Amino acid sequence: MKQNYLECGKIINIHGFRGTVKLESWCDSPDILAGLESVYFLQKDGTYQPCRVLHASAFRQFVLMDLDGIDSEEKANALRQTVIYAAREDLPLEDGDHFIVDLIGLDVRHSDTGELLGKLIRVNTNTATDMYVVRTETGDYLVPAVPAFVTHVDVEDAVYIRPIPGLLDGGAENV
């Protein structure tokens, strides 16, 4: 089941003394986070509380944001280390792109044979290209998320890859 609210950043600091918060953006670009009209806070009862964004701007890889009701240094400080969420429908998604959260847990299958190779357990995004971490019977392996290896992604079914010899066997270095 797809999640309606997706993690999109974390409040890491305050900016000034009027309640502006500094966020670490987890979106493809800080501009995406800065462009949201509302963000959401996960409550203890599992619900999501909306909060209107009054003003936001991208600042390097961060976002400076003024939130409705957060108008003092004390209120902003109380939000440090808080993860913020966005409604799925508020986040842009190009054709052929997928939210990482929808990929985690998918089967990984061989493109040519349909053979089950493993499960996608994580996506590393801190490299030049995204790397899928695939858990197999022999360990965890990195698969570059590029068309040369990943031929098709169906978020309702599986990630289909065409591995080269050694990519998913004992010859590959475990992650």
Sine and cosine of phi, psi and omega as CSV:
sin_phi,cos_phi,sin_psi,cos_psi,sin_omega,cos_omega
0.00,0.00,0.78,-0.63,-0.02,-1.00
-0.96,0.29,0.64,-0.77,0.03,-1.00
-0.98,0.21,0.66,-0.75,0.01,-1.00
-0.98,0.20,-0.43,0.90,-0.01,-1.00
-0.84,-0.54,0.73,-0.68,-0.08,-1.00
-0.88,-0.47,0.65,-0.76,0.09,-1.00
-0.86,0.52,0.74,-0.67,-0.01,-1.00
-0.75,-0.67,-0.07,1.00,0.04,-1.00
0.16,-0.99,0.01,-1.00,0.00,-1.00
-0.63,-0.77,0.67,-0.74,0.07,-1.00
-0.97,0.23,0.88,-0.48,-0.08,-1.00
-0.94,-0.35,-0.27,0.96,-0.05,-1.00
-0.23,-0.97,0.05,-1.00,0.14,-0.99
-0.95,-0.30,0.28,-0.96,0.02,-1.00
-0.72,-0.69,0.96,-0.27,-0.05,-1.00
0.99,0.12,-0.32,-0.95,-0.09,-1.00
-0.84,-0.55,0.19,0.98,-0.04,-1.00
-0.97,-0.26,0.19,0.98,0.08,-1.00
0.98,-0.21,0.04,1.00,0.05,-1.00
-0.93,0.37,0.70,-0.71,0.02,-1.00
-0.94,-0.34,0.49,-0.87,0.06,-1.00
-0.96,-0.29,0.81,-0.59,-0.06,-1.00
-0.91,-0.41,0.61,-0.79,0.22,-0.98
-1.00,0.07,0.86,-0.51,-0.05,-1.00
-1.00,0.09,0.73,-0.69,0.09,-1.00
-0.96,-0.29,0.13,0.99,0.04,-1.00
-0.99,0.12,0.18,-0.98,0.04,-1.00
-0.85,0.53,-0.51,0.86,0.02,-1.00
-0.57,-0.82,0.59,-0.81,0.07,-1.00
-0.87,0.49,-0.43,0.90,0.02,-1.00
-0.89,0.46,-0.53,0.85,0.03,-1.00
-0.90,0.43,-0.74,0.67,0.02,-1.00
-0.90,0.44,-0.68,0.74,-0.02,-1.00
-0.92,0.39,-0.36,0.93,-0.03,-1.00
-1.00,0.04,-0.04,1.00,-0.02,-1.00
-0.96,0.27,0.61,-0.79,0.05,-1.00
-1.00,0.05,-0.43,0.90,0.03,-1.00
-0.61,-0.79,0.51,-0.86,0.18,-0.98
-0.83,-0.56,0.18,-0.98,-0.08,-1.00
-0.75,-0.66,0.56,-0.83,0.07,-1.00
-0.92,-0.40,0.75,-0.66,0.04,-1.00
-0.97,0.26,0.81,-0.58,0.00,-1.00
-1.00,-0.03,0.28,-0.96,-0.02,-1.00
-0.88,0.48,-0.47,0.88,0.00,-1.00
-1.00,0.09,0.10,1.00,0.05,-1.00
1.00,0.01,0.00,1.00,0.06,-1.00
-1.00,0.00,0.22,-0.98,-0.01,-1.00
-0.91,-0.42,0.84,-0.55,-0.01,-1.00
-1.00,-0.09,0.86,-0.51,0.01,-1.00
-0.96,0.27,0.48,-0.87,0.08,-1.00
-0.62,-0.78,0.83,-0.56,-0.03,-1.00
-0.95,0.30,0.70,-0.72,0.07,-1.00
-1.00,0.04,0.87,-0.49,0.00,-1.00
-0.99,0.14,-0.63,0.78,0.01,-1.00
-0.33,-0.94,0.59,-0.81,0.06,-1.00
-0.47,-0.89,0.53,-0.85,0.06,-1.00
-0.52,-0.86,0.58,-0.82,0.06,-1.00
-0.98,0.22,0.67,-0.74,0.02,-1.00
-0.68,-0.73,0.99,-0.16,-0.16,-0.99
0.85,0.53,-0.82,-0.57,0.03,-1.00
-1.00,-0.04,0.13,0.99,-0.05,-1.00
-0.94,-0.34,0.12,-0.99,0.08,-1.00
-0.75,-0.66,0.73,-0.68,0.14,-0.99
-0.99,-0.17,0.79,-0.62,-0.15,-0.99
-0.67,-0.75,0.71,-0.70,0.15,-0.99
-0.97,-0.23,0.82,-0.57,-0.06,-1.00
-0.93,-0.38,0.59,-0.81,0.03,-1.00
-0.85,0.52,0.80,-0.60,0.02,-1.00
1.00,0.01,-0.16,0.99,0.03,-1.00
-0.96,-0.29,1.00,-0.05,-0.15,-0.99
-0.82,-0.57,0.30,0.95,0.02,-1.00
-0.56,-0.83,0.33,-0.94,0.05,-1.00
-0.86,0.51,-0.63,0.78,-0.03,-1.00
-0.91,0.42,-0.71,0.70,0.01,-1.00
-0.91,0.42,-0.65,0.76,0.02,-1.00
-0.92,0.40,-0.68,0.73,0.01,-1.00
-0.86,0.50,-0.57,0.82,-0.01,-1.00
-0.91,0.41,-0.29,0.96,-0.03,-1.00
-1.00,-0.08,-0.04,1.00,0.00,-1.00
-0.80,0.59,0.64,-0.76,0.00,-1.00
0.94,0.35,0.23,0.97,0.05,-1.00
-1.00,0.07,0.77,-0.63,0.08,-1.00
-0.98,0.18,0.69,-0.72,0.07,-1.00
-0.94,-0.35,0.41,-0.91,-0.08,-1.00
-0.83,-0.56,0.38,-0.93,0.12,-0.99
-0.82,-0.57,0.52,-0.85,0.12,-0.99
-0.93,0.38,0.69,-0.72,-0.03,-1.00
-0.77,0.64,-0.68,0.73,-0.07,-1.00
-0.95,0.32,-0.22,0.97,0.02,-1.00
-1.00,0.03,-0.15,0.99,-0.04,-1.00
-0.98,-0.19,0.77,-0.63,-0.01,-1.00
-0.95,0.32,0.57,-0.82,0.02,-1.00
-0.60,-0.80,0.89,-0.45,0.00,-1.00
-0.96,0.29,0.41,-0.91,0.08,-1.00
-0.84,0.55,0.74,-0.68,0.01,-1.00
1.00,0.03,-0.18,0.98,0.05,-1.00
-1.00,-0.04,0.34,-0.94,-0.04,-1.00
-0.63,-0.78,0.48,-0.88,0.15,-0.99
-0.97,0.24,0.69,-0.73,-0.03,-1.00
-0.83,0.55,-0.65,0.76,-0.03,-1.00
-0.85,0.52,-0.47,0.88,0.02,-1.00
-0.98,0.20,-0.30,0.96,-0.01,-1.00
-1.00,0.03,-0.53,0.85,-0.06,-1.00
-0.87,0.49,0.78,-0.63,0.02,-1.00
1.00,-0.06,-0.13,0.99,0.03,-1.00
-0.94,0.33,0.54,-0.84,0.16,-0.99
-0.90,0.44,0.49,-0.87,0.14,-0.99
-0.91,-0.42,0.84,-0.55,-0.08,-1.00
-0.84,-0.55,0.44,-0.90,0.06,-1.00
-0.96,0.29,0.77,-0.63,-0.06,-1.00
-0.87,0.50,-0.59,0.81,-0.10,-0.99
-1.00,0.05,-0.58,0.82,-0.11,-0.99
-0.95,-0.33,-0.32,0.95,-0.08,-1.00
0.98,0.19,0.00,1.00,-0.02,-1.00
-0.86,0.51,0.70,-0.71,0.07,-1.00
-0.95,0.30,0.86,-0.51,-0.03,-1.00
-0.98,-0.19,-0.50,0.87,-0.03,-1.00
0.21,-0.98,-0.35,-0.94,0.01,-1.00
-0.81,-0.59,0.60,-0.80,0.10,-0.99
-0.99,0.14,0.89,-0.46,-0.09,-1.00
-0.95,-0.31,-0.28,0.96,-0.04,-1.00
-0.26,-0.96,0.41,-0.91,0.13,-0.99
-0.83,-0.55,0.87,-0.49,0.06,-1.00
-1.00,0.02,0.84,-0.54,-0.05,-1.00
-0.93,-0.36,0.08,1.00,-0.08,-1.00
-1.00,-0.09,0.41,0.91,0.04,-1.00
-0.85,-0.53,0.08,-1.00,-0.03,-1.00
-0.85,0.53,-0.59,0.81,0.10,-0.99
-0.78,-0.63,0.50,-0.87,0.04,-1.00
-0.87,0.50,0.57,-0.82,0.03,-1.00
-0.84,-0.54,0.81,-0.58,0.08,-1.00
-1.00,0.09,0.74,-0.68,0.11,-0.99
-0.99,-0.14,0.91,-0.42,-0.07,-1.00
-0.95,-0.32,0.82,-0.58,0.05,-1.00
-1.00,-0.07,0.85,-0.53,0.04,-1.00
-0.90,-0.44,-0.04,-1.00,0.04,-1.00
-0.91,0.41,-0.40,0.92,-0.06,-1.00
-0.97,-0.23,-0.01,1.00,0.03,-1.00
0.60,-0.80,-0.16,-0.99,0.00,-1.00
-0.98,-0.22,0.70,-0.72,-0.08,-1.00
-0.73,-0.69,0.50,-0.87,0.04,-1.00
-1.00,-0.02,0.73,-0.68,0.09,-1.00
-0.82,-0.58,0.88,-0.48,0.04,-1.00
-0.87,0.49,0.73,-0.68,-0.02,-1.00
-1.00,0.08,0.91,0.41,0.01,-1.00
-0.78,-0.62,0.41,-0.91,-0.05,-1.00
-0.84,0.54,-0.42,0.91,0.03,-1.00
-0.89,0.45,-0.45,0.89,0.00,-1.00
-0.92,-0.38,-0.71,0.70,-0.05,-1.00
-1.00,-0.09,0.93,-0.36,-0.08,-1.00
-1.00,-0.04,-0.46,0.89,-0.07,-1.00
-0.31,-0.95,0.63,-0.78,0.10,-0.99
-0.82,-0.58,0.82,-0.57,0.09,-1.00
-0.83,-0.56,0.96,-0.27,-0.10,-0.99
-0.91,0.41,-0.19,0.98,0.07,-1.00
-1.00,-0.09,-0.11,0.99,-0.13,-0.99
-0.72,-0.69,-0.96,0.27,-0.14,-0.99
-0.25,-0.97,0.19,-0.98,0.19,-0.98
-0.99,-0.17,0.80,-0.59,-0.03,-1.00
-0.97,-0.26,0.81,-0.59,-0.03,-1.00
-0.80,-0.60,0.36,-0.93,0.11,-0.99
-0.87,-0.50,1.00,0.00,-0.06,-1.00
-0.97,0.26,0.57,-0.82,0.13,-0.99
-1.00,0.09,0.34,-0.94,0.02,-1.00
-0.83,0.56,0.74,-0.68,0.04,-1.00
1.00,-0.05,-0.22,0.98,-0.06,-1.00
-0.92,0.39,-0.66,0.75,-0.07,-1.00
-0.87,-0.50,0.41,0.91,0.06,-1.00
-0.84,-0.54,-0.20,-0.98,-0.08,-1.00
-0.85,0.52,-0.26,0.96,0.00,-1.00
-0.98,0.20,-0.25,0.97,-0.01,-1.00
-1.00,0.01,0.49,-0.87,0.02,-1.00
-0.99,0.16,0.77,-0.64,0.02,-1.00
-0.92,0.40,0.49,-0.87,0.00,-1.00
-1.00,0.04,0.00,0.00,0.00,0.00
